[in-house]
Amino acid sequence: MKGDVMKGNATEENHVMKLKKFAGNALFFALLVLLWQLLYTAACDWFSWAKPYAIPSPMGVVECLSRLLTNGTLLAAIASSLLRVLAGFILSVLLGTALGALIVVSEYLANNLKPLILGIQTLPSICWVPFAILWFGLTERAIIFVVIMGSAFGIALSVESGIKSVPPLYIRAARTMGLSSHRLYRKVIFPAALPSFVAGLKQGWSFAWRALMSGEVMSASMGLGYTLMVGRDLADINQVMTIMLVIICIGILIDKQIFTRVENHILRKRGLLQK
């Protein structure tokens, strides 16, 4: 009975903490929107520093969001972008994992291929757009190519870093127990490097999402990047701001609800994070 009461109290405290956190977040964003409205009013009405069509307003963004949702444009754009980034991200994980593993097992590749990967990783994703257009034309493959080039090399470096961060004591103990090289990687190295690998996937996802927008601005089909460019061509600054906010929200949502949850689950199982 006493244990049930303590458990109930802990659950209630956890619920209260979540409510306080939600209230704090809501207050922060409400103040942010209020500040945005004040800046818009000051710039366009009070001091006439700018024209209303040149600065997005909170109400203009809300009206644009409602319009894009009503006519189905926004949902279709989100679906198209998510399908593209998913295809590109899966291929990036496969390619990046293979490159990272090759760097680890081969000293020659580590000395020669890794500096090249580091150099390529510093390139902005937009640099790959001309190659994509020349090689694939204005097609879905061109956009997916930009996504792969934008994220695969970051994942490769994360895989290499994660494997090399495995404590040598684990490897020596496994070899002492007679594990073969194949079982050593499968039973010891890969599981030990899993937290770093998931962190690399989070980083790779952010790179892929940004690269997708670089690829979609050249596309003549539906997508968030294309919808953003339509807003630019129509001089609709509220549509541009609306799509930017949608891109930010989707990126944060997927990071928090998928990658962060997986990462926290792994850390809890290993006792590295409190439940």
VENBELFEN-V42462 format. One record per backbone hydrogen bond with DSSP energy under -0.5 kcal/mol. NH is the residue of the N-H (numbers start at 0). CO is the residue of the C=O. If there is no record, write none. Layout:
nh	co
NH	CO
NH	CO
//
This chain:
nh	co
4	0
5	1
6	2
7	3
8	4
9	5
10	6
11	7
12	8
13	9
14	10
15	11
16	12
17	13
18	14
19	15
20	16
21	17
22	18
23	19
24	20
25	21
26	22
27	23
28	24
29	25
30	26
31	27
32	28
33	29
34	30
35	31
36	32
37	33
38	34
39	35
40	36
41	37
42	38
43	39
44	40
45	40
46	41
48	42
49	42
53	50
54	50
54	51
60	56
61	57
62	58
63	59
64	60
65	61
66	62
67	63
68	64
69	65
70	66
71	68
72	67
73	67
75	71
76	72
77	73
78	74
79	75
80	76
81	77
82	78
83	79
84	80
85	81
86	82
87	83
88	84
89	85
90	86
91	87
92	88
93	89
94	90
95	91
96	92
97	93
98	94
99	95
100	96
101	97
102	98
103	99
104	100
105	101
106	104
109	105
110	106
111	107
112	108
113	108
115	111
116	112
117	113
118	114
119	115
120	116
121	117
121	118
122	119
126	123
127	124
128	125
131	127
132	128
133	129
134	130
135	131
136	131
136	132
138	136
142	138
143	139
144	140
145	141
146	142
147	143
148	144
149	145
150	146
150	147
151	147
154	150
155	151
156	152
157	153
158	154
159	155
160	156
161	157
162	158
163	159
164	160
165	162
169	166
170	166
171	167
172	168
173	169
174	170
175	171
176	172
177	174
178	173
183	179
184	180
185	181
186	182
187	183
188	183
189	184
191	187
192	188
193	190
196	192
197	193
198	194
199	195
200	196
201	197
202	198
203	199
204	200
205	201
206	202
207	203
208	204
209	205
210	206
211	207
212	208
213	209
214	210
215	211
216	212
217	214
218	215
223	76
226	222
227	223
228	224
229	225
230	226
231	227
232	228
233	229
234	231
235	230
236	52
236	234
239	235
240	236
241	237
242	238
243	239
244	240
245	241
246	242
247	243
248	244
249	245
250	246
251	247
252	248
253	249
254	250
255	251
256	252
257	253
258	253
259	254
260	255
261	257
262	258
263	259
264	260
265	261
266	262
267	263
268	264
269	265
270	267
271	266
272	266
//
